[in-house]
Amino acid sequence: MHVFESLLALLFAANLLSVLGRRLGVPYPTVLAIGGAVIAFLPGAPRLDLPAELIMALFVAPVLLDAAYDASLRDLKRSWLPVTSLVLVAVGLTTLTVAVLARLMFPDMSWAVAIVLGALVAPPDAVAALAVLRQAQPPHRTKVILEGESLLNDASALLIYRLAIAAALAGGFDPLSAAPAFGLVFVGSVAVGWLLAWPVAALMSRVEDASTSVILQFVVTFAVWLLAERLALSGVVTMVVFGLTLARRHFGRMPARLRVPSFAIWETATMVLNVLAFTLIGLQLGPIWSALGPERRGPYLLAALAILAAVILVRLAWVLLHHGLDRGVRRLLGAASDEKGAPTVKDALAVGWSGMRGIVTLAAALAVPPSLPYRDFILLTAFVVVLGTLVLQGLTLGPLLRGLALANDGLVAREVTQAREQALGAAVRVLDGELGVSAERLRAEGLRALERARLGGDATDHDEDRLRRRMVQAARAAIEDMRRSGQIGDDAFRRIEEELDWRELALAAAP
C-alpha cells in the first residue's frame, strides 16, 4: 500500500510541476527531473526501486510505439541523411569520445566498460526538445529530424551497449567479431517487427468494442517488446518497425468510433508515463549519491561533469560539421545555398542543442550488472548527464530558438489545405448522378465547403444521411491516396483524418 500511495503522491506532484513548467515556458521534463531530485533528498522520500527491464518495457515501449505511429515515412525519407548522421555518426562519435575520456581519467577502466558508459549516455531523448519545439513552431524539417532521430538513436546506442556489456563480462572486446552480431540483431529485429504487424493487424480489425480494442493495443505493445527481448533482439528497432507497419496496415481501416477514444487514451497514457519517467530520473539521485563513499564523490562528480560537457559538445560539433559538408556538396552540385527549404546554420544550431538525455539512458545505467567494474561511477555519470542536459539545454533551448527566429515554413498548413480540397472534391463527386432535393442540398453544401477550403478555412458541416456517409468514405480514400503517393505527410493526413472522424461520429449519432 505504501508503494501505491507513493505513486499517487508522485503523480499528483508531477502533474502540478508539469503545469507549472508550461506556465513558465519551461519544458516539463526539466521541471519534473529537478522536482524529483529535490524530493529525493527530503526526509522520508519515497524509494521506487523498479527493475531496469520493467523501466524499459513500461516507459519506453508504449511511447516508442506512439511515436512510430505518428511518424511520416515520406518526411523521414526526405530527411534520411541528417537523421542517419545523428543515429549512426553522432551516437558513434559520442560513444567513442566518452570512452576515450573515461579511460584517460580512469586508466584501469577496460575499453569494454568505457564503451558501455559511452553507449548509454549517447542517445538523446527527444521528448523534452519536442516539448519546446511545439511552442516555438520551428520549420517542419527540424521537427522531422528530431522525431526521426528519437525513433532510431536508442536502437544504435543500445545495440552497442549490449555488445559492450557482453564483452566486459567476457573479459574482452573485438570490434570485428561484434560487427556481424550487430548486423544480425538489427536485421532480425526489423524482420520480427514487420512480421508481427500482419497477424496483429488481422486480429485488431476483428475487434469492434472500443475498450477491448484499447486494452488489446497495450497488451500487444508490451508483448512485442518482451518477445523481442526474449529473442535477444533490439526492442527499440522491433517496436519502431512494428509501429510503422501496423499504422499502415490496420489503423487506416479502423472506424472513427474506435480510433477517436484510442487516440485520446494513448495520448493520456503516454503523457502519464513521461511524467512518471522524468520524475523517476530525479528520484534516483538520492540512492546513487548514498551508494558512493565520501572519498569517491568528488572525483566521480568532476569526471561526470567532464563527460557531460563532452556529450553536449560532440553533438553540437558534429551537427555543425554535417551542415558545412551538406552546404559544400550542394555547391558542388550547383544548388543555391539559399535554396528554399535548404537547411541553414540556424537549423543546425537548433538540432545540435536539442540533445537532452532521458529515461533510456537512466534505464540502461540501472541495467548494468552489479559485477561490472565502475558501476557506481556509471550510475552517477548517467544521472549527471541526464539531469545536466535537461537543465542546461532544456532551460536555454526556448530562448535560443526565439533568438534564432526560426520561421515556420508553413508546409503542414499548405498540405492540410491541399488535402482538404482533394477530400471535399472527392466527396462532391459522389453526388454525380444523384437527383432529388437532398442531393442538391448536399451538393450546394459541399461546393460551399470546397470554396472555404480553397480560401484556407475550415470545412466542417453536419452530415446525417446515406449520401453524407458516401462522401466521407470518398474523402478518406482521397487522402489515403495522397499519403500513399507522397503528396502529403502524416501530419496533414492526421489533421484531415480527425475532421472526417468527427463527421463520421456525428453520422453515427444521427437518428
C-alpha positions in Angstrom: 0.0 0.0 0.0 2.9 2.3 0.7 4.2 2.0 -2.9 0.7 2.7 -4.2 0.3 5.8 -2.0 3.8 7.0 -3.1 2.9 6.6 -6.7 -0.3 8.6 -6.3 1.5 11.4 -4.4 4.3 11.5 -7.1 1.8 11.5 -9.9 -0.1 14.4 -8.3 3.0 16.4 -7.6 4.4 15.7 -11.1 1.2 16.9 -12.7 1.4 20.1 -10.7 5.1 20.6 -11.7 4.3 19.9 -15.4 1.5 22.6 -15.3 4.0 25.0 -13.6 6.6 24.3 -16.3 4.1 25.1 -19.1 3.1 28.3 -17.3 6.8 29.3 -17.1 7.5 28.2 -20.7 10.0 25.6 -19.4 9.9 22.1 -20.8 8.0 19.9 -18.4 10.7 17.1 -18.4 13.2 19.6 -17.0 10.9 20.7 -14.2 10.0 17.1 -13.3 13.6 16.0 -13.2 14.5 18.9 -10.9 11.5 18.3 -8.7 12.3 14.6 -8.4 15.9 15.4 -7.4 14.6 17.8 -4.7 12.2 15.2 -3.4 14.9 12.6 -3.3 16.7 14.5 -0.5 13.7 15.2 1.6 13.3 13.2 4.8 11.2 10.1 4.2 11.4 10.5 0.4 9.9 7.6 -1.4 12.1 4.9 -2.9 10.9 3.3 -6.1 13.4 0.6 -6.9 12.0 -0.6 -10.2 13.9 -3.3 -12.2 15.6 -1.9 -15.3 13.8 -4.3 -17.6 10.5 -3.1 -16.2 11.5 0.6 -16.7 12.3 -0.1 -20.4 9.2 -2.0 -21.1 6.8 0.2 -19.1 8.2 3.7 -20.1 9.9 3.2 -23.4 7.7 0.6 -25.4 4.4 2.5 -25.5 5.9 5.9 -26.0 8.0 4.5 -28.8 5.1 2.8 -30.5 3.1 6.0 -30.2 5.9 8.0 -31.9 6.3 5.3 -34.6 2.6 5.5 -35.4 2.8 9.3 -35.8 6.0 9.2 -37.9 5.8 10.2 -41.6 7.6 7.8 -43.8 7.6 10.4 -46.6 9.3 13.0 -44.4 11.7 10.6 -43.0 12.8 9.6 -46.5 13.3 13.2 -47.4 15.5 13.8 -44.3 17.2 10.4 -44.3 20.7 11.9 -44.5 20.6 14.1 -41.4 18.6 11.6 -39.5 21.1 8.8 -40.3 24.0 11.0 -39.5 22.6 11.6 -36.0 21.5 8.0 -35.4 24.8 6.4 -36.5 27.6 9.0 -36.7 26.6 11.2 -33.7 25.9 8.2 -31.5 29.1 6.5 -32.5 31.3 9.7 -32.0 29.7 10.3 -28.6 30.3 6.7 -27.6 33.9 6.8 -28.7 34.6 10.3 -27.2 33.2 9.4 -23.8 35.0 6.0 -23.8 38.4 7.7 -24.5 37.7 10.4 -21.9 36.8 7.9 -19.3 39.9 5.9 -20.0 42.1 9.0 -19.6 40.5 9.8 -16.2 40.5 6.2 -15.0 43.3 4.3 -16.8 42.4 1.0 -15.1 39.0 1.0 -16.7 38.7 -1.5 -19.5 37.7 -0.5 -23.0 34.6 -2.6 -22.8 33.4 -0.8 -19.6 34.3 2.6 -21.1 32.2 1.8 -24.2 29.3 0.7 -22.0 29.4 4.2 -20.4 29.7 5.9 -23.8 26.8 4.0 -25.3 24.3 4.6 -22.5 24.9 8.4 -22.5 24.9 8.7 -26.3 21.2 8.6 -27.3 19.2 11.8 -26.8 15.6 11.8 -25.7 13.5 14.0 -28.0 10.6 14.4 -25.6 12.0 17.4 -23.9 13.2 19.0 -27.1 9.9 18.5 -28.9 8.0 20.0 -25.9 9.9 23.2 -26.5 9.8 23.0 -30.3 6.0 22.7 -30.3 5.8 26.0 -28.6 8.4 27.7 -30.9 6.8 26.4 -34.1 10.1 25.7 -36.0 10.5 24.7 -39.6 8.8 21.3 -40.3 12.2 19.8 -41.4 13.7 20.5 -37.9 10.9 18.7 -36.2 11.1 15.8 -38.6 14.8 15.3 -38.0 14.4 15.3 -34.2 11.4 12.9 -34.3 13.2 10.6 -36.7 16.3 10.6 -34.6 14.3 9.8 -31.4 12.9 6.7 -33.2 16.2 5.1 -34.0 19.1 6.5 -32.0 18.1 4.4 -29.0 18.5 1.3 -31.2 22.0 2.0 -32.3 23.2 3.0 -28.9 21.6 0.1 -27.1 23.0 -2.4 -29.6 26.5 -1.1 -28.9 25.7 -1.1 -25.2 24.5 -4.7 -25.2 27.6 -5.9 -27.1 29.9 -4.0 -24.8 28.2 -5.4 -21.7 28.8 -9.0 -23.0 32.4 -8.2 -23.9 33.1 -6.6 -20.5 31.7 -9.7 -18.7 33.7 -12.0 -21.0 36.9 -10.0 -20.5 37.5 -8.6 -23.9 36.1 -6.6 -26.8 36.7 -7.3 -30.5 35.0 -4.9 -32.9 35.5 -7.2 -35.9 33.6 -10.0 -34.3 31.0 -7.7 -32.8 30.0 -6.2 -36.2 28.3 -9.3 -37.6 26.4 -9.7 -34.4 25.3 -6.1 -34.5 24.0 -6.5 -38.1 22.3 -9.8 -37.3 20.4 -8.3 -34.4 19.3 -5.3 -36.4 18.1 -7.4 -39.4 16.4 -9.8 -37.1 14.6 -7.0 -35.2 13.4 -5.5 -38.5 12.1 -8.8 -39.7 10.3 -9.7 -36.5 8.7 -6.2 -36.2 7.4 -6.4 -39.7 6.1 -10.0 -39.5 4.3 -9.4 -36.2 2.4 -6.5 -37.6 0.4 -8.7 -40.0 -1.3 -11.1 -37.6 -1.9 -8.3 -35.1 -3.5 -6.2 -37.9 -5.8 -9.1 -38.7 -6.7 -9.5 -35.1 -7.3 -5.8 -34.4 -9.6 -5.5 -37.5 -12.0 -8.0 -35.9 -12.4 -6.0 -32.7 -15.5 -3.8 -32.6 -15.6 -2.7 -29.0 -13.6 0.4 -28.1 -12.5 -0.7 -24.6 -11.4 -4.1 -25.8 -9.5 -2.5 -28.7 -7.6 -0.2 -26.4 -6.7 -2.9 -23.9 -5.6 -5.2 -26.7 -3.4 -2.4 -28.1 -1.5 -2.0 -24.9 -1.2 -5.8 -24.3 0.2 -6.3 -27.8 2.7 -3.4 -27.3 4.2 -4.9 -24.2 4.1 -8.4 -25.7 6.0 -7.3 -28.8 8.7 -5.7 -26.6 9.0 -8.6 -24.3 9.2 -11.1 -27.2 12.0 -9.1 -28.8 13.9 -9.1 -25.6 13.4 -12.8 -25.1 14.8 -13.4 -28.6 17.9 -11.2 -27.8 16.8 -8.7 -30.4 16.5 -4.9 -30.2 13.2 -4.0 -28.6 13.6 -0.5 -30.0 14.1 -1.5 -33.6 11.4 -4.2 -33.4 8.9 -1.7 -31.9 9.6 1.0 -34.4 9.2 -1.3 -37.4 6.1 -2.9 -35.8 4.5 0.5 -35.2 5.3 1.9 -38.7 3.9 -1.3 -40.4 0.8 -1.6 -38.2 -0.2 2.1 -38.7 -0.4 1.5 -42.4 -2.0 -2.0 -42.2 -4.7 -1.5 -39.6 -5.4 1.9 -38.4 -6.4 3.2 -41.8 -9.4 0.9 -41.7 -10.3 1.4 -38.0 -13.7 3.1 -37.7 -13.9 6.5 -36.1 -15.8 5.2 -33.0 -12.7 3.1 -32.2 -9.9 5.5 -33.4 -11.1 8.6 -31.5 -11.2 7.0 -28.0 -8.0 5.1 -28.8 -6.1 8.2 -29.7 -7.4 10.1 -26.6 -6.4 7.2 -24.2 -3.0 6.8 -25.8 -2.3 10.5 -25.6 -3.2 10.5 -21.9 -1.3 7.2 -21.2 2.0 8.4 -22.9 1.7 11.7 -21.0 1.4 9.9 -17.7 4.3 7.6 -18.5 6.5 10.6 -19.5 5.6 12.4 -16.3 6.4 9.4 -14.1 9.6 8.6 -16.1 11.2 12.1 -15.7 10.2 12.2 -12.1 11.8 8.8 -11.6 15.0 10.3 -13.1 15.2 12.8 -10.3 14.4 10.3 -7.6 17.4 8.2 -8.5 19.8 10.9 -7.3 19.4 10.0 -3.6 20.1 6.3 -3.9 23.0 6.9 -6.3 24.6 9.5 -4.1 24.2 7.5 -1.0 25.9 4.4 -2.5 29.1 6.4 -3.1 31.6 6.7 -0.3 32.7 10.3 0.6 36.2 9.7 -0.8 34.8 8.9 -4.3 32.1 11.6 -4.6 34.4 14.5 -5.5 36.5 12.7 -8.2 33.5 10.9 -9.6 31.4 14.1 -9.8 34.2 16.0 -11.6 34.6 13.2 -14.1 30.9 13.0 -14.7 30.7 16.8 -15.3 33.6 16.5 -17.8 31.6 13.7 -19.7 28.5 15.9 -19.6 30.4 18.7 -21.4 31.8 16.2 -23.9 28.4 14.8 -24.7 27.0 18.3 -25.4 29.9 19.5 -27.4 30.3 16.4 -29.6 26.7 16.5 -30.8 26.9 20.2 -31.5 30.2 19.9 -33.3 29.0 17.1 -35.5 25.7 18.7 -36.4 27.5 21.9 -37.5 30.2 19.9 -39.3 27.5 17.9 -41.1 25.7 21.2 -42.1 29.0 22.5 -43.5 29.6 19.3 -45.5 26.0 19.5 -46.8 26.4 23.0 -48.0 29.6 22.1 -49.7 28.0 19.2 -51.5 25.1 21.4 -52.6 27.5 24.0 -54.0 29.5 21.3 -55.9 26.2 20.1 -57.4 25.2 23.6 -58.4 22.4 24.0 -55.8 22.0 27.5 -54.4 22.9 27.8 -50.8 19.9 29.9 -50.1 17.6 27.4 -51.9 14.1 27.4 -50.4 13.8 24.6 -47.9 17.6 24.1 -47.6 18.9 23.8 -44.1 20.5 26.8 -42.5 23.1 27.2 -39.8 20.3 28.3 -37.5 18.5 25.0 -38.1 21.8 23.2 -37.3 22.2 25.1 -34.1 18.6 24.2 -33.0 19.1 20.5 -33.8 22.6 20.5 -32.2 21.3 22.0 -28.9 18.4 19.6 -28.7 20.3 16.7 -27.3 18.7 16.2 -23.9 19.1 12.7 -22.5 16.3 10.9 -20.8 14.8 7.7 -19.5 16.6 5.3 -21.9 20.0 6.5 -20.5 18.8 6.0 -16.9 17.3 2.6 -17.6 20.4 1.4 -19.4 22.5 2.5 -16.5 20.3 0.8 -13.9 20.5 -2.4 -16.0 24.3 -2.5 -15.7 25.2 -5.8 -13.9 26.3 -5.3 -10.3 29.5 -7.2 -11.0 30.7 -4.7 -13.7 33.6 -2.5 -12.6 32.9 1.2 -12.0 29.2 0.6 -11.9 28.7 3.3 -9.3 30.6 5.8 -11.5 28.4 4.7 -14.5 25.2 5.3 -12.5 26.4 8.7 -11.3 27.5 9.8 -14.7 24.3 8.7 -16.3 22.3 10.8 -13.8 24.5 13.8 -14.2 24.3 13.7 -18.0 20.5 13.3 -17.9 19.8 16.0 -15.4 22.6 18.2 -16.7 21.3 18.2 -20.3 17.7 18.6 -19.1 18.6 21.6 -17.1 21.3 23.3 -19.2 19.8 22.7 -22.6 16.2 22.4 -21.6 16.2 25.8 -19.9 18.1 27.5 -22.8 16.6 25.9 -25.8 13.5 28.1 -25.8 15.4 31.4 -25.6 17.8 30.0 -28.2 15.0 29.3 -30.6 13.5 32.7 -30.0 16.9 34.3 -30.6 17.4 32.4 -33.9 13.9 33.4 -35.0 13.4 30.2 -37.0 10.5 30.8 -39.3 7.7 28.2 -39.7 7.8 27.1 -43.3 4.0 26.5 -43.3 4.4 23.1 -45.0 1.9 21.3 -42.9 -0.7 24.1 -43.2 -0.3 24.1 -47.0 -0.7 20.3 -47.2 -3.8 20.4 -44.9 -5.4 22.9 -47.3 -4.4 20.7 -50.3 -5.7 17.5 -48.6 -9.0 19.2 -47.6 -9.6 20.4 -51.2 -9.0 16.9 -52.5 -11.1 15.3 -49.9 -14.1 17.7 -50.5 -13.7 17.3 -54.2 -13.9 13.6 -54.0 -16.9 13.9 -51.6 -18.8 16.2 -54.0 -18.2 13.8 -57.0 -20.0 11.1 -55.1 -23.2 13.1 -55.8 -22.8 13.0 -59.6 -25.9 11.4 -61.0 -27.8 11.7 -57.8 -31.1 13.5 -58.1 -33.6 15.0 -55.6 -33.8 17.7 -53.0 -31.3 16.0 -50.6 -28.7 15.6 -53.3 -29.0 19.2 -54.4 -28.7 20.5 -50.9 -25.7 18.4 -50.2 -24.1 19.3 -53.5 -24.5 23.0 -52.6 -23.1 22.5 -49.1 -20.2 20.5 -50.5 -19.4 23.2 -53.0 -19.5 25.9 -50.4 -17.2 23.9 -48.1 -14.9 23.4 -51.0 -14.7 27.1 -51.6 -14.0 27.7 -48.0 -11.2 25.2 -48.1 -9.7 26.9 -51.1 -9.6 30.1 -49.1 -7.8 28.3 -46.3 -10.8 28.0 -44.0 -12.3 25.0 -42.2 -14.9 22.9 -44.0 -16.9 21.4 -41.1 -20.6 20.7 -41.6 -23.2 18.4 -40.1 -23.6 15.1 -42.1 -26.5 12.8 -41.3 -27.7 10.6 -44.2 -26.6 8.0 -46.7 -25.1 10.4 -49.2 -23.0 12.1 -46.5 -21.6 8.7 -45.5 -20.6 8.0 -49.0 -19.0 11.4 -49.2 -16.9 10.7 -46.0 -15.8 7.4 -47.4 -14.7 9.0 -50.7 -12.9 11.8 -48.8 -11.0 9.1 -46.8 -10.0 7.3 -49.9 -8.7 10.5 -51.4 -6.4 11.5 -48.5 -5.2 7.8 -48.3 -4.1 8.0 -51.9 -2.4 11.4 -51.3 -0.4 10.0 -48.4 0.4 6.8 -50.3 1.7 8.8 -53.2 3.7 11.2 -51.0 1.7 14.3 -51.9 1.1 15.0 -48.2 2.8 13.9 -45.0 1.3 12.2 -41.9 0.8 15.5 -40.1 -1.6 16.8 -42.7 -3.1 13.3 -43.1 -3.9 13.0 -39.4 -5.4 16.5 -39.3 -7.9 15.8 -42.1 -8.5 12.2 -40.8 -9.6 13.8 -37.4 -12.0 16.1 -39.2 -13.5 13.1 -41.0 -13.7 11.1 -37.8 -15.8 13.6 -36.1 -18.1 13.8 -39.1 -18.4 10.0 -39.1 -19.3 10.1 -35.4 -21.9 12.7 -36.0 -23.4 10.5 -38.7 -23.5 7.5 -36.3 -25.3 9.6 -33.6 -27.9 10.8 -36.1 -31.4 9.2 -35.8 
